[in-house]
Amino acid sequence: MATVECRNIRKCYGDVEVIRDFNLSIQDHEFVVFLGPSGCGKSTLLRMVAGLEDITGGDLLIGGARINDRDPGDRGIAMVFQNYALYPHMTVRQNITFGLERAGTDKAEIERRLAPVVDTLGLAIYLNRKPVELSGGQQQRVAIARAMIKTPEVFLFDEPLSNLDAKLRGHLRVEIARLHKALKSTSIYVTHDQLEAMTLADRIVLMNQGRIEQIGTPEEIYSRPATLFAAGFIGTPNMNFMQFEVEEGALRDGLIHLPAPAGAQGQVTLGIRPGSVEVLPEAAEDTLRARVERDEFHGETRLVSLQCGTHSLMASVPAHMALREGQELHIRLPEEKLHHFDTKTGQRLD
Ligand SMILES: Nc1ncnc2c1ncn2[C@@H]1O[C@H](COP(=O)(O)OP(=O)(O)OP(=O)(O)O)[C@@H](O)[C@H]1O
């Protein structure tokens, strides 16, 4: 059973604490993505699991055994890095099998393991080439093959696609998902790319400044972000935010009058995703007047910047809805699509 458990994990560089009291249980076969902005600590955490960084405090368990002080080679893990780090003087075949040869695995066993790995990653025709004769995507496939052939219990991926162009990234993303299904190993994948996280993860661990902001399935985090940070980080285009002071149980300004969530006090941030803002040609009882500031054509949709009283909002509308800059129109903010946060603490209110 390749469960991974982090219990009160801490990491300090000198006096600076970069990971604080990190707790997480990863199940056998689960695909967990550490997602967050640059510097939030996701790589440091992954490197601690791999044994490439000391753990300052707490316990790290793989398969139920505490492995804080175990050598990287004895942890049952394999890691795929952002820089493929292939040996330039070796062929593809040698790069893939080198680790097993060094460990003294016998030749027949290496050949037995090589065939399905090479097959799965479409590398058979490149086996005798040197890395310099391969594209970036092919080189990263070799790096994945090198990790796969070790048949690890836990796969660790550190931004493996970030050096590739967008098309190749999409392609390899699908392959990694397929591989995970076939191999059934537990996987931890680090990225700052929310699309990768949303498409690959069983669960996302959203991190910010060395702490967990939210843990959940992609759907859970998208539809019920637990904090303002989670709401702003997940979703493209970004969620709209509007600031209000709670007055007599309502969020109110010259134009807007909405009920405040039960018990809300002080400042509340109202959030709504651009795709949830309804744009209407006619006024109705629950619509608000808005003016078009800018209209961007995005293919299937248009992204419209609106001014609604003192609030700036984005709305994503079908592309056929041609709008002019300066045009007056009417919008509706459906109540069931609103998110409320305490502005001071950043915590979700409803
Ligand atoms: N060897 C080190 N010495 C001191 N500080 C470090 C060291 N390595 C990382 N840090 C700091 O630890 C914090 C977390 O870094 P880490 O590389 O884990 O972030 P990250 O979320 O993976 O970012 P990125 O996406 O940019 O790689 C950062 O503030 C970084 O400056």
The ligand as an ORCA input file, in Angstrom:
! r2SCAN-3c Opt
* xyz 0 1
  N      17.837     26.409     -0.521
  C      17.028     27.401     -0.107
  N      17.465     28.314      0.787
  C      16.644     29.287      1.245
  N      15.363     29.450      0.845
  C      14.882     28.578     -0.043
  C      15.679     27.516     -0.584
  N      14.919     26.801     -1.440
  C      13.704     27.411     -1.451
  N      13.681     28.472     -0.636
  C      12.520     29.358     -0.359
  O      11.449     28.542      0.050
  C      10.221     29.024     -0.469
  C       9.523     27.915     -1.218
  O      10.259     27.592     -2.392
  P       9.769     26.473     -3.428
  O      10.824     26.322     -4.458
  O       9.349     25.278     -2.672
  O       8.494     27.180     -4.044
  P       7.588     26.711     -5.251
  O       6.197     26.889     -4.788
  O       7.980     25.369     -5.706
  O       7.939     27.807     -6.348
  P       8.266     27.653     -7.927
  O       6.961     27.351     -8.593
  O       8.780     29.026     -8.271
  O       9.285     26.582     -8.061
  C      10.546     30.230     -1.341
  O      10.286     31.405     -0.610
  C      12.030     30.064     -1.605
  O      12.642     31.326     -1.750
*
